[in-house]
Amino acid sequence: MTDENRRSNLLQELARASEAFRAAEALLALGLHSDSVSRAYYAAFHVVRALLLSRGVEPKTHARAIHLLNVEFIRPGTLPSHFNRLIAGLQRSREFADYDAATLFSSEDAAGELQSARSFEAAALDLLRRAGLLDPS
């Protein structure tokens, strides 16, 4: 993977993350809390993929992506360890939202998941900017 290709793929992942964040916010506003929770996870997942692409790593599964986030960014201290738990929590919530009809999410629950995903995004974007992979804006 060339540097140019890596950056292009990384930007595509961030665009997908942005789209998922917009969907999560719209779904929250419509009162579709489970769907908002699911989209918040996917937004964070695309940010995870962007981070990994910055290292030339392209995982094929969600589990592998989360494992590699831990290996590449959490264990070395590049990102705080609480983000490992945050992403795992978002994934668990998404699984309940998508597959467990008995689990109900309140507006506050969905807003909290969205806020968690946004906090991860902010840290990741800062890291990518400092690495010179994004414009400083």
Rosetta constraint file for C-alpha pairs under 8 A:
AtomPair CA 1 CA 5 HARMONIC 6.10 0.50
AtomPair CA 1 CA 6 HARMONIC 6.14 0.50
AtomPair CA 1 CA 56 HARMONIC 6.94 0.50
AtomPair CA 2 CA 6 HARMONIC 5.99 0.50
AtomPair CA 3 CA 7 HARMONIC 6.13 0.50
AtomPair CA 4 CA 8 HARMONIC 6.16 0.50
AtomPair CA 5 CA 9 HARMONIC 6.12 0.50
AtomPair CA 6 CA 10 HARMONIC 6.04 0.50
AtomPair CA 6 CA 53 HARMONIC 6.12 0.50
AtomPair CA 6 CA 54 HARMONIC 6.64 0.50
AtomPair CA 6 CA 56 HARMONIC 6.66 0.50
AtomPair CA 7 CA 11 HARMONIC 6.12 0.50
AtomPair CA 7 CA 53 HARMONIC 7.78 0.50
AtomPair CA 7 CA 54 HARMONIC 7.13 0.50
AtomPair CA 7 CA 133 HARMONIC 6.81 0.50
AtomPair CA 8 CA 12 HARMONIC 6.28 0.50
AtomPair CA 9 CA 13 HARMONIC 6.30 0.50
AtomPair CA 9 CA 50 HARMONIC 7.53 0.50
AtomPair CA 9 CA 53 HARMONIC 7.19 0.50
AtomPair CA 10 CA 14 HARMONIC 6.35 0.50
AtomPair CA 10 CA 49 HARMONIC 7.52 0.50
AtomPair CA 10 CA 50 HARMONIC 4.53 0.50
AtomPair CA 10 CA 51 HARMONIC 7.43 0.50
AtomPair CA 10 CA 53 HARMONIC 5.77 0.50
AtomPair CA 10 CA 54 HARMONIC 6.71 0.50
AtomPair CA 11 CA 15 HARMONIC 6.14 0.50
AtomPair CA 11 CA 50 HARMONIC 7.21 0.50
AtomPair CA 12 CA 16 HARMONIC 6.29 0.50
AtomPair CA 13 CA 17 HARMONIC 6.17 0.50
AtomPair CA 13 CA 46 HARMONIC 5.30 0.50
AtomPair CA 13 CA 47 HARMONIC 6.63 0.50
AtomPair CA 13 CA 49 HARMONIC 6.64 0.50
AtomPair CA 13 CA 50 HARMONIC 5.45 0.50
AtomPair CA 14 CA 18 HARMONIC 6.13 0.50
AtomPair CA 14 CA 46 HARMONIC 6.40 0.50
AtomPair CA 14 CA 47 HARMONIC 5.97 0.50
AtomPair CA 14 CA 50 HARMONIC 6.32 0.50
AtomPair CA 15 CA 19 HARMONIC 6.27 0.50
AtomPair CA 16 CA 20 HARMONIC 6.20 0.50
AtomPair CA 16 CA 43 HARMONIC 7.17 0.50
AtomPair CA 16 CA 46 HARMONIC 6.47 0.50
AtomPair CA 17 CA 21 HARMONIC 6.13 0.50
AtomPair CA 17 CA 42 HARMONIC 7.10 0.50
AtomPair CA 17 CA 43 HARMONIC 4.17 0.50
AtomPair CA 17 CA 44 HARMONIC 6.70 0.50
AtomPair CA 17 CA 45 HARMONIC 7.62 0.50
AtomPair CA 17 CA 46 HARMONIC 5.09 0.50
AtomPair CA 17 CA 47 HARMONIC 6.09 0.50
AtomPair CA 18 CA 22 HARMONIC 6.27 0.50
AtomPair CA 18 CA 43 HARMONIC 6.81 0.50
AtomPair CA 19 CA 23 HARMONIC 6.24 0.50
AtomPair CA 19 CA 43 HARMONIC 7.61 0.50
AtomPair CA 20 CA 24 HARMONIC 6.07 0.50
AtomPair CA 20 CA 39 HARMONIC 5.46 0.50
AtomPair CA 20 CA 40 HARMONIC 6.67 0.50
AtomPair CA 20 CA 42 HARMONIC 6.43 0.50
AtomPair CA 20 CA 43 HARMONIC 4.86 0.50
AtomPair CA 21 CA 25 HARMONIC 6.20 0.50
AtomPair CA 21 CA 39 HARMONIC 6.79 0.50
AtomPair CA 21 CA 40 HARMONIC 6.05 0.50
AtomPair CA 21 CA 43 HARMONIC 5.58 0.50
AtomPair CA 21 CA 114 HARMONIC 7.78 0.50
AtomPair CA 22 CA 26 HARMONIC 6.16 0.50
AtomPair CA 23 CA 27 HARMONIC 5.97 0.50
AtomPair CA 23 CA 36 HARMONIC 7.18 0.50
AtomPair CA 23 CA 39 HARMONIC 6.59 0.50
AtomPair CA 24 CA 28 HARMONIC 6.05 0.50
AtomPair CA 24 CA 35 HARMONIC 7.21 0.50
AtomPair CA 24 CA 36 HARMONIC 4.20 0.50
AtomPair CA 24 CA 37 HARMONIC 6.88 0.50
AtomPair CA 24 CA 38 HARMONIC 7.69 0.50
AtomPair CA 24 CA 39 HARMONIC 5.05 0.50
AtomPair CA 24 CA 40 HARMONIC 5.57 0.50
AtomPair CA 24 CA 114 HARMONIC 7.17 0.50
AtomPair CA 25 CA 29 HARMONIC 6.24 0.50
AtomPair CA 25 CA 36 HARMONIC 6.79 0.50
AtomPair CA 25 CA 114 HARMONIC 7.71 0.50
AtomPair CA 26 CA 30 HARMONIC 6.26 0.50
AtomPair CA 26 CA 36 HARMONIC 7.79 0.50
AtomPair CA 27 CA 31 HARMONIC 6.28 0.50
AtomPair CA 27 CA 32 HARMONIC 5.07 0.50
AtomPair CA 27 CA 33 HARMONIC 6.71 0.50
AtomPair CA 27 CA 35 HARMONIC 6.49 0.50
AtomPair CA 27 CA 36 HARMONIC 5.09 0.50
AtomPair CA 28 CA 32 HARMONIC 5.59 0.50
AtomPair CA 28 CA 33 HARMONIC 5.51 0.50
AtomPair CA 28 CA 35 HARMONIC 7.99 0.50
AtomPair CA 28 CA 36 HARMONIC 5.42 0.50
AtomPair CA 28 CA 107 HARMONIC 6.94 0.50
AtomPair CA 28 CA 110 HARMONIC 6.78 0.50
AtomPair CA 28 CA 111 HARMONIC 7.21 0.50
AtomPair CA 31 CA 107 HARMONIC 7.02 0.50
AtomPair CA 32 CA 36 HARMONIC 6.21 0.50
AtomPair CA 33 CA 37 HARMONIC 6.19 0.50
AtomPair CA 33 CA 105 HARMONIC 5.69 0.50
AtomPair CA 33 CA 106 HARMONIC 6.40 0.50
AtomPair CA 33 CA 107 HARMONIC 6.12 0.50
AtomPair CA 33 CA 109 HARMONIC 7.89 0.50
AtomPair CA 33 CA 110 HARMONIC 5.50 0.50
AtomPair CA 34 CA 38 HARMONIC 6.30 0.50
AtomPair CA 34 CA 94 HARMONIC 7.91 0.50
AtomPair CA 34 CA 97 HARMONIC 4.81 0.50
AtomPair CA 34 CA 98 HARMONIC 7.24 0.50
AtomPair CA 34 CA 104 HARMONIC 7.09 0.50
AtomPair CA 34 CA 105 HARMONIC 5.89 0.50
AtomPair CA 34 CA 110 HARMONIC 7.20 0.50
AtomPair CA 35 CA 39 HARMONIC 6.24 0.50
AtomPair CA 35 CA 97 HARMONIC 6.82 0.50
AtomPair CA 35 CA 98 HARMONIC 7.59 0.50
AtomPair CA 36 CA 40 HARMONIC 6.11 0.50
AtomPair CA 36 CA 110 HARMONIC 6.22 0.50
AtomPair CA 36 CA 114 HARMONIC 7.74 0.50
AtomPair CA 37 CA 41 HARMONIC 6.47 0.50
AtomPair CA 37 CA 90 HARMONIC 7.90 0.50
AtomPair CA 37 CA 93 HARMONIC 6.90 0.50
AtomPair CA 37 CA 94 HARMONIC 5.99 0.50
AtomPair CA 37 CA 97 HARMONIC 6.65 0.50
AtomPair CA 37 CA 110 HARMONIC 5.30 0.50
AtomPair CA 37 CA 113 HARMONIC 6.12 0.50
AtomPair CA 37 CA 114 HARMONIC 6.91 0.50
AtomPair CA 38 CA 42 HARMONIC 6.48 0.50
AtomPair CA 38 CA 93 HARMONIC 7.42 0.50
AtomPair CA 38 CA 94 HARMONIC 4.54 0.50
AtomPair CA 38 CA 95 HARMONIC 7.73 0.50
AtomPair CA 38 CA 97 HARMONIC 6.16 0.50
AtomPair CA 38 CA 98 HARMONIC 6.80 0.50
AtomPair CA 39 CA 43 HARMONIC 6.07 0.50
AtomPair CA 39 CA 94 HARMONIC 7.97 0.50
AtomPair CA 40 CA 44 HARMONIC 6.39 0.50
AtomPair CA 40 CA 90 HARMONIC 7.67 0.50
AtomPair CA 40 CA 113 HARMONIC 6.54 0.50
AtomPair CA 40 CA 114 HARMONIC 5.24 0.50
AtomPair CA 40 CA 117 HARMONIC 6.04 0.50
AtomPair CA 41 CA 45 HARMONIC 6.06 0.50
AtomPair CA 41 CA 87 HARMONIC 7.74 0.50
AtomPair CA 41 CA 90 HARMONIC 5.31 0.50
AtomPair CA 41 CA 91 HARMONIC 6.05 0.50
AtomPair CA 41 CA 94 HARMONIC 6.16 0.50
AtomPair CA 41 CA 113 HARMONIC 7.84 0.50
AtomPair CA 41 CA 117 HARMONIC 6.79 0.50
AtomPair CA 42 CA 46 HARMONIC 6.17 0.50
AtomPair CA 43 CA 47 HARMONIC 6.49 0.50
AtomPair CA 43 CA 117 HARMONIC 7.09 0.50
AtomPair CA 44 CA 48 HARMONIC 6.22 0.50
AtomPair CA 44 CA 87 HARMONIC 7.38 0.50
AtomPair CA 44 CA 117 HARMONIC 5.33 0.50
AtomPair CA 44 CA 118 HARMONIC 7.65 0.50
AtomPair CA 44 CA 120 HARMONIC 7.01 0.50
AtomPair CA 44 CA 121 HARMONIC 6.64 0.50
AtomPair CA 45 CA 49 HARMONIC 6.29 0.50
AtomPair CA 45 CA 62 HARMONIC 7.70 0.50
AtomPair CA 46 CA 50 HARMONIC 6.21 0.50
AtomPair CA 47 CA 51 HARMONIC 6.27 0.50
AtomPair CA 47 CA 121 HARMONIC 6.35 0.50
AtomPair CA 47 CA 124 HARMONIC 7.14 0.50
AtomPair CA 48 CA 52 HARMONIC 6.27 0.50
AtomPair CA 48 CA 65 HARMONIC 6.98 0.50
AtomPair CA 48 CA 66 HARMONIC 7.47 0.50
AtomPair CA 48 CA 69 HARMONIC 6.77 0.50
AtomPair CA 49 CA 53 HARMONIC 6.05 0.50
AtomPair CA 49 CA 58 HARMONIC 7.13 0.50
AtomPair CA 49 CA 59 HARMONIC 7.65 0.50
AtomPair CA 49 CA 65 HARMONIC 6.78 0.50
AtomPair CA 50 CA 54 HARMONIC 6.35 0.50
AtomPair CA 51 CA 55 HARMONIC 7.05 0.50
AtomPair CA 51 CA 69 HARMONIC 7.85 0.50
AtomPair CA 51 CA 124 HARMONIC 6.87 0.50
AtomPair CA 51 CA 128 HARMONIC 7.36 0.50
AtomPair CA 52 CA 56 HARMONIC 6.50 0.50
AtomPair CA 52 CA 57 HARMONIC 5.11 0.50
AtomPair CA 52 CA 58 HARMONIC 6.48 0.50
AtomPair CA 52 CA 65 HARMONIC 7.70 0.50
AtomPair CA 52 CA 68 HARMONIC 7.45 0.50
AtomPair CA 52 CA 69 HARMONIC 6.86 0.50
AtomPair CA 52 CA 72 HARMONIC 7.65 0.50
AtomPair CA 53 CA 57 HARMONIC 5.06 0.50
AtomPair CA 53 CA 58 HARMONIC 5.89 0.50
AtomPair CA 54 CA 128 HARMONIC 7.69 0.50
AtomPair CA 54 CA 133 HARMONIC 7.71 0.50
AtomPair CA 58 CA 65 HARMONIC 7.95 0.50
AtomPair CA 59 CA 64 HARMONIC 5.84 0.50
AtomPair CA 59 CA 65 HARMONIC 5.34 0.50
AtomPair CA 59 CA 68 HARMONIC 7.87 0.50
AtomPair CA 60 CA 64 HARMONIC 6.90 0.50
AtomPair CA 60 CA 65 HARMONIC 7.41 0.50
AtomPair CA 61 CA 65 HARMONIC 6.19 0.50
AtomPair CA 62 CA 66 HARMONIC 6.27 0.50
AtomPair CA 63 CA 67 HARMONIC 6.13 0.50
AtomPair CA 64 CA 68 HARMONIC 6.00 0.50
AtomPair CA 65 CA 69 HARMONIC 6.08 0.50
AtomPair CA 66 CA 70 HARMONIC 6.42 0.50
AtomPair CA 66 CA 84 HARMONIC 7.79 0.50
AtomPair CA 66 CA 87 HARMONIC 7.51 0.50
AtomPair CA 66 CA 88 HARMONIC 7.71 0.50
AtomPair CA 67 CA 71 HARMONIC 6.36 0.50
AtomPair CA 68 CA 72 HARMONIC 5.72 0.50
AtomPair CA 68 CA 73 HARMONIC 7.94 0.50
AtomPair CA 69 CA 73 HARMONIC 5.49 0.50
AtomPair CA 69 CA 74 HARMONIC 6.55 0.50
AtomPair CA 69 CA 84 HARMONIC 7.74 0.50
AtomPair CA 70 CA 74 HARMONIC 4.58 0.50
AtomPair CA 70 CA 75 HARMONIC 5.85 0.50
AtomPair CA 70 CA 84 HARMONIC 6.44 0.50
AtomPair CA 71 CA 75 HARMONIC 5.63 0.50
AtomPair CA 71 CA 76 HARMONIC 7.37 0.50
AtomPair CA 72 CA 76 HARMONIC 6.78 0.50
AtomPair CA 73 CA 77 HARMONIC 6.30 0.50
AtomPair CA 73 CA 78 HARMONIC 4.93 0.50
AtomPair CA 73 CA 79 HARMONIC 5.47 0.50
AtomPair CA 74 CA 78 HARMONIC 5.96 0.50
AtomPair CA 74 CA 79 HARMONIC 5.08 0.50
AtomPair CA 74 CA 80 HARMONIC 6.10 0.50
AtomPair CA 74 CA 81 HARMONIC 5.48 0.50
AtomPair CA 74 CA 83 HARMONIC 7.67 0.50
AtomPair CA 74 CA 84 HARMONIC 6.93 0.50
AtomPair CA 75 CA 81 HARMONIC 7.47 0.50
AtomPair CA 77 CA 81 HARMONIC 7.44 0.50
AtomPair CA 79 CA 83 HARMONIC 7.16 0.50
AtomPair CA 79 CA 123 HARMONIC 7.67 0.50
AtomPair CA 81 CA 85 HARMONIC 7.30 0.50
AtomPair CA 82 CA 86 HARMONIC 6.12 0.50
AtomPair CA 83 CA 87 HARMONIC 6.03 0.50
AtomPair CA 83 CA 120 HARMONIC 6.73 0.50
AtomPair CA 84 CA 88 HARMONIC 6.27 0.50
AtomPair CA 85 CA 89 HARMONIC 5.97 0.50
AtomPair CA 86 CA 90 HARMONIC 6.18 0.50
AtomPair CA 86 CA 116 HARMONIC 6.94 0.50
AtomPair CA 87 CA 91 HARMONIC 6.16 0.50
AtomPair CA 87 CA 117 HARMONIC 7.84 0.50
AtomPair CA 88 CA 92 HARMONIC 6.23 0.50
AtomPair CA 89 CA 93 HARMONIC 6.13 0.50
AtomPair CA 90 CA 94 HARMONIC 6.10 0.50
AtomPair CA 90 CA 113 HARMONIC 6.70 0.50
AtomPair CA 90 CA 116 HARMONIC 7.99 0.50
AtomPair CA 90 CA 117 HARMONIC 7.63 0.50
AtomPair CA 91 CA 95 HARMONIC 6.26 0.50
AtomPair CA 92 CA 96 HARMONIC 6.39 0.50
AtomPair CA 93 CA 97 HARMONIC 6.01 0.50
AtomPair CA 94 CA 98 HARMONIC 5.97 0.50
AtomPair CA 95 CA 99 HARMONIC 5.72 0.50
AtomPair CA 95 CA 100 HARMONIC 7.41 0.50
AtomPair CA 96 CA 100 HARMONIC 4.85 0.50
AtomPair CA 96 CA 101 HARMONIC 7.73 0.50
AtomPair CA 96 CA 103 HARMONIC 6.32 0.50
AtomPair CA 97 CA 101 HARMONIC 7.39 0.50
AtomPair CA 97 CA 103 HARMONIC 6.84 0.50
AtomPair CA 97 CA 104 HARMONIC 7.69 0.50
AtomPair CA 97 CA 105 HARMONIC 7.80 0.50
AtomPair CA 105 CA 109 HARMONIC 5.59 0.50
AtomPair CA 105 CA 110 HARMONIC 6.33 0.50
AtomPair CA 106 CA 110 HARMONIC 6.28 0.50
AtomPair CA 107 CA 111 HARMONIC 6.05 0.50
AtomPair CA 108 CA 112 HARMONIC 6.00 0.50
AtomPair CA 109 CA 113 HARMONIC 6.31 0.50
AtomPair CA 110 CA 114 HARMONIC 6.20 0.50
AtomPair CA 111 CA 115 HARMONIC 6.09 0.50
AtomPair CA 112 CA 116 HARMONIC 6.13 0.50
AtomPair CA 113 CA 117 HARMONIC 6.26 0.50
AtomPair CA 114 CA 118 HARMONIC 6.14 0.50
AtomPair CA 115 CA 119 HARMONIC 6.15 0.50
AtomPair CA 116 CA 120 HARMONIC 6.44 0.50
AtomPair CA 117 CA 121 HARMONIC 6.21 0.50
AtomPair CA 118 CA 122 HARMONIC 6.16 0.50
AtomPair CA 119 CA 123 HARMONIC 6.45 0.50
AtomPair CA 120 CA 124 HARMONIC 6.16 0.50
AtomPair CA 121 CA 125 HARMONIC 5.98 0.50
AtomPair CA 122 CA 126 HARMONIC 6.17 0.50
AtomPair CA 123 CA 127 HARMONIC 6.27 0.50
AtomPair CA 124 CA 128 HARMONIC 6.19 0.50
AtomPair CA 125 CA 129 HARMONIC 6.06 0.50
AtomPair CA 125 CA 134 HARMONIC 7.81 0.50
AtomPair CA 126 CA 130 HARMONIC 6.16 0.50
AtomPair CA 127 CA 131 HARMONIC 6.24 0.50
AtomPair CA 128 CA 132 HARMONIC 6.40 0.50
AtomPair CA 128 CA 133 HARMONIC 5.34 0.50
AtomPair CA 128 CA 134 HARMONIC 5.97 0.50
AtomPair CA 129 CA 133 HARMONIC 5.62 0.50
AtomPair CA 129 CA 134 HARMONIC 4.72 0.50
AtomPair CA 129 CA 135 HARMONIC 6.33 0.50
AtomPair CA 129 CA 136 HARMONIC 5.82 0.50
